[in-house]
Amino acid sequence: MQPVNIFFTSFKNPLDQGVFSDYLSLLSADLRKTNSRYIRWQNRHAHLFGRLLLLEALKIYGIEENIWDHVAYTSYHRPYLTLNGYDFNISHSGDFVICAVGKDIRLGVDIEKNKDINFEHFGNIMTPNQWDEINQASCPLKMFYKYWTIKESVVKADGRGFSIPLDGLEVNNNTVQLDENLWFVKELEFTSGYSVAVTTNQLSTFKIHEISF
């Protein structure tokens, strides 16, 4: 089985406007319109880079023509590829954008910058056992984001997003049972201060690629 390919990039400053426009021209008209709705330059860049990473990832599979004709959306607004057997998922947080692509697999990915938060504002997303583990951890914030990214990647892989109650998701031996489906979760570490999780519907290997724009 082919590995799941994980592409990521990071940015701290905006691109030159001419370069940004050239990259933006690689997107579909609908995606360019979506991009224009973002007010903050950081969000415009994150949106653009996520789609550019998808273009780069699909080249591995020999897919380079009419990419945007093969992207559709479910009733839950989850994007997917109409090409048989392929799936992708995009996430961004802070300075990082990540895109996971695989063949003959269903997947979800999430990245979160480990920002200081008030746990009391997130009481309904963890199970009692998970809160115990978080509060007893040497670094509670890191443990919180471990579970947060796992849960987000699971609901993104499932496709129903936050319509799924997060406090009902237990993590056992790197798996999550959701309804009749067993999901396999994997934590990735490629930069400090961030948590990354990938969920797949079968045991997988992963190949990580860094791209600069």
Stockholm file with secondary structure:
# STOCKHOLM 1.0

chainA/1-213         MQPVNIFFTSFKNPLDQGVFSDYLSLLSADLRKTNSRYIRWQNRHAHLFGRLLLLEALKIYGIEENIWDHVAYTSYHRPYLTLNGYDFNISHSGDFVICAVGKDIRLGVDIEKNKDINFEHFGNIMTPNQWDEINQASCPLKMFYKYWTIKESVVKADGRGFSIPLDGLEVNNNTVQLDENLWFVKELEFTSGYSVAVTTNQLSTFKIHEISF
#=GR chainA/1-213 SS CCCEEEEEEECSSCCCHHHHHHHHTTSCHHHHHHHHTCCSHHHHHHHHHHHHHHHHHHHTTTCCSSGGGGEEECTTCCEEECSTTEEEEEEEETTEEEEEEEESCCEEEEEEECCCCCGGGGTTSSCHHHHHHHHHSSSHHHHHHHHHHHHHHHHHHHSCGGGSCGGGCCCBTTEEEETTEEEEEEEECSSTTEEEEEEESSCCCEEEEECCC
#=GC SS_cons         CCCEEEEEEECSSCCCHHHHHHHHTTSCHHHHHHHHTCCSHHHHHHHHHHHHHHHHHHHTTTCCSSGGGGEEECTTCCEEECSTTEEEEEEEETTEEEEEEEESCCEEEEEEECCCCCGGGGTTSSCHHHHHHHHHSSSHHHHHHHHHHHHHHHHHHHSCGGGSCGGGCCCBTTEEEETTEEEEEEEECSSTTEEEEEEESSCCCEEEEECCC
//
